[in-house]
Each structure stands twice: as structure tokens, then as C-alpha cells.
């Protein structure tokens, strides 16, 4: 059951949704979901819980669906990313813990990318 759950997690977004989004992304950009399967594999190999990986996935799904951030290059402007997250916080009337959770999950994913030198 655990292996099946991990395989399911390797898909960040439904295939149909990814296909639609990729039509909007220039060829010279790296999609946010390109290295997602490697993240899932690595984190589960390190013994991280499925719940931790799901939490990071939920944040990335939320970001892709609710903001203009779709590529790794979009995250090269930290102030812009922070502004979008804060705008979402205000729009959704969420507390600081939700905002901090999204930040923590983004940091987890991007730390992985840095370690792998993507």
C-alpha cells in the first residue's frame, strides 16, 4: 500500500492539467513540476513521512493553481513570491500559520533542488 501511495504522489498535478499549463510556459523555462518525481523518491528514501511529502505537494498545487508562479525561474524573485503569498493570505483570510506552512513547504522543495543542483 505504501509503495502505491508513493507512486501516486509522484504526479504533482493531473496529466490533463499539466498538459494545459505547459501550453502557456515558454520552452526555455523549467516547470515547477519537472523534478517533483525525484523529490518524492528522494524524500521517501530518506524516511520522510508520506504526510510530509503530501504537505509539500499540496502547497505546490495551491501555488500553481492560485498564482502566476509556474516555473522555477518564477521563484527567482523572492519579494514577488512573498508578495503573492501574502496577497493569497489576505484574500483567503488565513492565519500566519498557513502562510508559514506554505513557506516551510516551499523551502523544503527548493532545498532539495539546490542539493541536487537543479
C-alpha positions as CSV (number, residue, x, y, z in Angstrom):
1,X,0.0,0.0,0.0
2,X,2.8,2.4,0.9
3,X,4.5,1.9,-2.5
4,X,1.3,2.5,-4.3
5,X,0.8,5.8,-2.3
6,X,4.3,6.9,-3.2
7,X,3.8,6.2,-6.9
8,X,0.5,8.2,-6.8
9,X,2.3,11.1,-5.1
10,X,4.9,11.3,-8.0
11,X,2.3,13.1,-10.1
12,X,2.1,16.7,-8.8
13,X,-0.9,17.5,-10.9
14,X,-3.3,15.5,-13.1
15,X,-1.9,14.8,-16.5
16,X,-4.6,16.8,-18.3
17,X,-3.9,19.9,-16.1
18,X,-0.2,19.7,-16.7
19,X,-0.8,19.5,-20.5
20,X,-2.9,22.6,-20.4
21,X,-0.4,24.5,-18.2
22,X,2.6,23.5,-20.4
23,X,0.9,25.2,-23.4
24,X,1.4,28.5,-21.5
25,X,5.0,28.1,-20.5
26,X,7.9,29.1,-22.8
27,X,10.2,26.3,-23.9
28,X,13.2,28.0,-22.2
29,X,11.6,27.8,-18.7
30,X,11.6,24.9,-16.3
31,X,8.2,23.8,-15.0
32,X,7.8,23.7,-11.3
33,X,6.7,20.0,-11.5
34,X,9.7,18.8,-13.6
35,X,11.7,17.5,-10.7
36,X,8.7,16.6,-8.5
37,X,9.0,12.8,-9.0
38,X,12.7,12.9,-8.0
39,X,11.7,14.8,-4.8
40,X,9.1,12.2,-3.9
41,X,11.6,9.4,-4.5
42,X,14.4,11.1,-2.5
43,X,12.3,12.1,0.5
44,X,10.6,8.7,0.9
45,X,14.1,7.1,0.6
46,X,15.2,9.4,3.4
47,X,12.4,8.0,5.6
48,X,10.3,11.2,5.5
49,X,6.6,10.5,6.1
50,X,4.1,10.4,3.3
51,X,2.3,13.1,5.1
52,X,5.3,15.4,4.8
53,X,5.5,14.8,1.1
54,X,1.8,15.3,0.7
55,X,2.0,18.6,2.5
56,X,4.7,19.9,0.2
57,X,2.6,18.6,-2.8
58,X,-0.5,20.4,-1.5
59,X,1.5,23.7,-1.2
60,X,2.9,23.4,-4.7
61,X,-0.5,22.5,-6.2
62,X,-2.0,25.5,-4.4
63,X,0.8,27.8,-5.7
64,X,0.5,26.6,-9.3
65,X,-3.3,26.8,-9.3
66,X,-3.8,30.1,-7.5
67,X,-0.8,32.2,-8.6
68,X,1.2,33.1,-11.7
69,X,4.1,31.0,-10.4
70,X,4.5,28.0,-12.7
71,X,8.3,27.7,-13.4
72,X,11.4,27.5,-11.3
73,X,12.5,30.8,-12.8
74,X,9.4,32.5,-11.4
75,X,10.8,31.9,-7.9
76,X,14.0,33.8,-8.6
77,X,12.3,37.0,-7.3
78,X,11.8,36.3,-3.5
79,X,10.0,39.5,-2.8
80,X,7.5,38.9,-5.6
81,X,6.8,35.3,-4.3
82,X,6.4,36.7,-0.8
83,X,4.0,39.3,-2.1
84,X,1.9,36.8,-3.9
85,X,1.7,34.5,-0.8
86,X,0.8,37.5,1.4
87,X,-1.9,38.5,-1.1
88,X,-3.3,35.0,-1.0
89,X,-3.2,35.1,2.8
90,X,-5.3,38.3,2.8
91,X,-7.7,37.1,0.0
92,X,-8.4,33.8,1.8
93,X,-8.4,35.3,5.3
94,X,-5.9,32.7,6.5
95,X,-3.7,32.9,9.6
96,X,0.0,33.3,9.8
97,X,0.4,29.6,10.5
98,X,-1.0,28.8,7.0
99,X,1.4,31.3,5.4
100,X,4.3,29.9,7.3
101,X,3.4,26.4,6.4
102,X,3.4,27.3,2.7
103,X,6.8,29.0,3.2
104,X,8.2,26.0,5.0
105,X,7.0,23.6,2.3
106,X,8.4,25.7,-0.5
107,X,11.7,25.9,1.4
108,X,11.8,22.1,1.7
109,X,11.2,21.6,-2.1
110,X,13.8,24.3,-3.1
111,X,16.4,23.0,-0.6
112,X,16.1,19.6,-2.4
113,X,16.5,21.3,-5.8
114,X,19.6,23.1,-4.5
115,X,21.1,19.9,-3.1
116,X,20.6,18.2,-6.4
117,X,22.0,21.3,-8.3
118,X,18.9,21.6,-10.4
